[in-house]
Amino acid sequence: MKEKIGKLVRQLREDANLSQTALGSHLQMSQRKISYIENGQFEPSTEDIVAICRFFGVSADYLLGLSDKK
């Protein structure tokens, strides 16, 4: 699950032309935490998932890989 979320976060970030540092600033997370999430080394908390979904305007189902619909 961590890897799937990480790939989607990276894709969303790259589609928005944001660096890990810039995304971290928007989400009040460190660049390192964004990197760990994207590389599947850290499982984001519920609060992290909510913040990512709100920022990118996607559903939690999409981010968790339960739906292809953003």
N, C-alpha and C positions, 0 to 999 in steps of 0.2 A: 504494500500500500504506500509506504514512504517513497518508493521509487516513482510510482505513478504520479503522485502529487508533485514531486520534485520536477518531473519532466513537464507537467502542465504549467507549473509556476514559471519555469524557465521560458517556455514557449510564450506565455502571456507577457512576461517581462520583455522578451526580445521583440515581440510584436508591437509593444508600446515604446520601443527604442529607449529603454531605461537600463542603466547600469545596475548592478547589485547594490551599490552604494546609494544610488538615487531611490531605488525601491525601498531599501531599508529606511531611508529618511522619511519617506511617505508613510511607512507602516510602523515607525518608531522601533525598528529592529536594527541590529548591527549588520554590516555587510557579511560578516562571518556566518551569522545565523541564516541569512538568505542563501549563502553558498552551501551550508550544510543541508538546508531543506532541499535545494535544487539537486544536490548530489545524493540524496537519500540517506544521509548520515544522521539526520535529526527528524523526528516525527513532530510536525507542528501541532501545537495545542489547539483546542477548540477555538480559543480566542484568536490565535494566529490564522486559522482557517477563515473565521468570520471576517477578520481584517482584510485578508487577501481577496476574498469574494466581494466584499464591499468596494474595495479599491478598483478592481477590474470589472465589476458589474457582472459577475458570473454567479451561478448557483453553487451551493456546496455539493450538490449531486454531480455537477460537472467536474469540480475540483477533485472529488473523491473517485472519479471514474465510473460513476453509476449512471451517467447520462452523457450523450454526445452533444446535447443542447446546452449552449452556454447560458 
